[in-house]
Amino acid sequence: MPGVAFELDLDAERHGPMVLVRKARLSIAEATLDLSARLPEFPSLDDSILHFEIVGDRCEQFREASICPVPRQARIRWHSI
């Protein structure tokens, strides 16, 4: 989404290949994405657990930006209000 202003608030840590995202909030225009995640083999998404919620009037901008193959054995919840 080139040229669009955004704000990111992130609480995360990495230990070797393990990445733990306790809380992340990405605000772009009129939409907000809240995320928590456990990625045991970062940068691979295999065996990862991702929880996220998208709220706002312009949620489609996140949907357009998040097209990616679903990794083997990943549990992903997509919830939009």
C-alpha positions in Angstrom: 0.0 0.0 0.0 2.5 2.6 -1.1 1.9 6.2 -0.1 -0.5 5.4 2.7 0.3 6.6 6.2 0.2 4.0 9.0 0.9 3.5 12.7 2.4 0.3 14.2 2.6 -0.6 17.9 4.4 -3.8 18.6 5.3 -5.9 21.7 7.4 -8.9 20.5 10.5 -10.8 21.2 12.7 -13.3 19.4 14.8 -16.2 20.7 16.6 -17.9 17.8 13.9 -19.0 15.3 11.1 -18.5 17.9 9.2 -15.2 17.5 6.4 -14.3 20.0 4.2 -11.4 19.3 2.3 -10.6 22.4 0.5 -7.7 20.9 0.7 -5.8 17.6 -1.7 -3.1 16.3 -1.4 -1.7 12.8 -3.7 1.3 11.9 -4.0 2.3 8.3 -6.5 5.0 7.2 -9.9 3.8 8.6 -9.0 0.3 9.6 -7.1 -1.4 12.4 -5.5 -4.8 12.6 -4.8 -6.4 16.1 -2.5 -9.4 16.1 -0.9 -11.9 18.5 1.2 -14.7 17.2 3.6 -17.6 18.0 6.0 -18.4 15.2 8.3 -21.3 16.3 10.3 -21.5 13.1 10.5 -17.9 11.9 10.7 -16.9 9.0 8.7 -20.0 8.1 5.0 -19.9 9.1 4.9 -23.7 9.6 3.4 -24.7 12.9 2.6 -21.1 13.7 -0.4 -19.8 15.6 -1.8 -16.4 14.5 -4.8 -14.6 16.0 -5.9 -11.4 14.4 -8.9 -9.1 14.2 -9.6 -6.4 11.6 -12.0 -3.6 12.5 -13.0 -0.5 10.4 -14.7 0.8 7.3 -11.8 0.0 5.0 -11.0 -3.6 6.0 -10.5 -4.6 2.3 -7.0 -2.9 2.3 -5.8 -5.6 4.7 -7.4 -8.4 2.8 -5.7 -7.2 -0.4 -2.3 -6.9 1.3 -2.5 -10.3 3.0 -2.7 -12.7 0.1 -0.3 -15.5 0.9 -0.3 -19.3 0.8 -1.4 -20.9 4.1 1.5 -22.8 5.6 1.5 -26.5 6.5 -0.2 -27.1 9.9 -0.7 -23.4 10.6 -3.9 -22.4 12.5 -5.1 -19.0 11.3 -8.3 -17.2 12.4 -9.6 -14.4 10.3 -12.3 -12.3 11.9 -13.6 -9.0 10.6 -16.2 -6.8 12.2 
